[in-house]
Amino acid sequence: MAKQYTKNLIKREFLKLLEEKSFSSITISMLSERCEINRNTFYYHYEDIYTLVKEILSDELEKVDEEFNETFSWEKSLIHASSFLMENKKAAQNLFKSIEKSDRDNYLYQVCESVMEKYVENECKSKNISAKKRDKRLVTDFYRAALVGLLDNWIQDGMKESPEDMIYRIGKLFDGNIERSLRISEDLDEV
């Protein structure tokens, strides 16, 4: 229990530091001092700051999976899944500017994948649609790719626009397309 408390303290204080400073200016000494722990305690829990970052992102991805709500639209699910980014805008900007593009893309990919895969499966189940497995994968991949691109642009542009406005607007523009695509799949021949 003490171990988890210390890890949570380190994560929380790291995010607070990211609200104040760029990722590259944060040192383990600075973080340790802020947490009132010694450097060895930090190293007991994490190999380096990058390991800490990966765990924070991994924790957020677990929450996305655990908190998926079948009654939500894909738009509401995505907004809920991106709450970490919205609640920690400055920290997220500092973090995503500093980590490898592949790590940022992987995080966004997994968030959007989780939301869209579950949504597509739930759409088929709740509306009794017998879409082919391959087509469900294509629909999921299509929307995931589009959403990753949009979220990445939003982050790169400084997260100025309200993500809710953007996501709900996309939802209105493409309203019914997911269900329609899945219904079309029922009549398509296997390839």
C-alpha positions in Angstrom: 0.0 0.0 0.0 2.9 2.4 0.8 4.4 1.5 -2.5 1.3 2.5 -4.4 0.9 5.7 -2.4 4.5 6.7 -3.3 3.9 5.9 -7.0 0.7 7.9 -7.0 2.5 10.8 -5.3 5.3 10.8 -7.9 2.8 10.7 -10.8 0.6 13.5 -9.3 3.6 15.8 -8.6 5.1 15.0 -12.0 1.9 16.2 -13.7 1.8 19.3 -11.5 5.4 20.1 -12.6 4.4 19.6 -16.2 1.8 22.3 -15.7 4.6 24.6 -14.7 7.6 23.6 -16.7 8.6 21.9 -20.0 9.3 18.2 -19.9 13.0 18.7 -20.7 13.5 21.0 -17.7 12.1 18.5 -15.1 14.8 16.5 -13.3 14.5 13.5 -11.0 16.1 15.6 -8.3 13.4 18.3 -8.8 10.6 15.7 -8.7 12.1 13.9 -5.7 12.3 17.2 -3.8 8.8 18.1 -4.7 7.6 14.7 -3.4 9.8 14.9 -0.3 11.4 11.6 -1.2 15.1 10.9 -2.0 16.3 10.0 -5.5 16.7 6.4 -4.6 13.1 6.1 -3.8 12.2 7.4 -7.2 14.6 4.9 -8.8 13.1 2.1 -6.7 9.8 2.7 -8.5 11.0 3.9 -11.9 14.0 3.4 -14.1 13.8 7.0 -15.4 11.3 9.7 -16.2 10.3 8.0 -19.5 9.3 4.9 -17.6 7.1 7.2 -15.4 5.5 8.8 -18.4 4.8 5.4 -20.0 3.1 4.2 -16.8 1.0 7.4 -16.5 -0.2 6.9 -20.1 -0.7 3.2 -19.5 -2.8 3.9 -16.4 -5.0 6.3 -18.5 -5.5 3.6 -21.2 -6.6 1.2 -18.5 -9.2 3.7 -17.3 -10.5 4.1 -20.9 -11.1 0.4 -21.1 -12.6 0.1 -17.6 -14.9 3.1 -17.9 -16.4 2.3 -21.3 -20.1 2.9 -21.1 -22.3 1.0 -23.6 -25.0 3.7 -23.4 -22.6 6.5 -24.6 -22.4 7.6 -28.2 -18.9 7.2 -29.7 -18.6 11.0 -29.4 -19.3 11.0 -25.6 -17.1 7.9 -25.2 -14.2 9.6 -26.9 -14.6 12.8 -24.9 -14.7 10.7 -21.7 -11.6 8.8 -22.9 -9.7 12.0 -23.6 -10.6 13.5 -20.2 -7.0 13.1 -19.1 -5.9 15.4 -21.9 -8.5 18.0 -21.2 -8.0 18.0 -17.4 -4.2 18.3 -17.8 -4.0 20.5 -20.9 -0.8 22.3 -20.1 0.9 19.1 -18.8 -0.3 17.1 -21.8 1.0 19.8 -24.2 4.4 19.8 -22.4 4.5 16.0 -22.4 3.5 15.4 -26.0 5.9 18.1 -27.3 8.7 16.3 -25.6 8.1 12.5 -26.0 8.8 10.6 -29.1 6.1 11.0 -31.8 5.7 7.3 -31.9 4.8 7.2 -28.2 2.3 10.0 -28.6 0.8 8.4 -31.6 0.6 5.0 -29.8 -1.3 6.6 -26.9 -3.8 8.3 -29.2 -4.1 5.2 -31.3 -4.9 3.0 -28.3 -7.4 5.5 -26.9 -9.3 5.8 -30.2 -9.0 2.0 -30.9 -10.5 1.2 -27.6 -13.4 3.5 -28.0 -14.2 2.7 -31.6 -13.8 -1.1 -31.4 -16.1 -1.3 -28.4 -18.6 1.1 -30.0 -18.7 -0.8 -33.3 -19.2 -4.1 -31.4 -21.9 -2.6 -29.2 -23.7 -1.1 -32.3 -23.9 -4.5 -33.9 -25.1 -6.2 -30.7 -27.6 -3.5 -29.6 -29.1 -3.1 -33.2 -28.9 -6.8 -34.1 -26.6 -6.1 -37.1 -24.7 -9.1 -38.5 -21.8 -7.2 -40.0 -18.9 -9.3 -41.1 -15.8 -9.4 -38.9 -13.6 -7.9 -41.6 -16.0 -5.0 -42.2 -16.2 -4.2 -38.5 -12.4 -4.1 -38.4 -12.4 -1.8 -41.5 -15.0 0.6 -39.9 -13.1 0.6 -36.6 -9.8 1.3 -38.4 -11.2 4.0 -40.5 -12.7 6.0 -37.6 -9.7 5.3 -35.4 -7.3 6.7 -38.0 -9.4 9.8 -38.6 -9.8 10.5 -34.8 -6.1 10.0 -34.1 -5.3 12.5 -36.8 -7.8 15.0 -35.4 -6.6 14.6 -31.8 -3.0 14.9 -32.9 -3.7 18.1 -34.8 -5.6 19.5 -31.8 -2.7 18.8 -29.5 -0.1 20.2 -32.0 -2.3 23.4 -32.4 -2.1 24.0 -28.7 -5.4 22.5 -27.6 -7.1 25.8 -28.1 -10.4 24.7 -29.6 -12.9 22.9 -27.4 -12.5 19.1 -28.2 -16.2 18.6 -27.3 -17.2 21.1 -30.0 -14.9 19.4 -32.6 -16.0 15.8 -31.7 -19.7 16.6 -31.5 -19.5 18.5 -34.8 -17.8 15.5 -36.5 -20.6 13.3 -35.0 -23.3 15.5 -36.5 -21.5 15.6 -39.9 -21.2 11.8 -40.0 -24.3 10.9 -38.1 -25.6 7.4 -38.9 -22.6 6.4 -41.1 -21.2 3.8 -38.7 -24.6 2.0 -38.5 -25.2 2.4 -42.2 -21.7 0.9 -43.0 -22.3 -2.0 -40.7 -25.8 -2.7 -42.2 -24.2 -2.6 -45.7 -21.8 -5.3 -44.6 -24.7 -7.7 -44.0 -25.4 -7.7 -47.7 -21.8 -7.8 -49.0 -20.2 -11.0 -50.2 -17.2 -12.3 -48.4 -14.0 -11.5 -50.2 
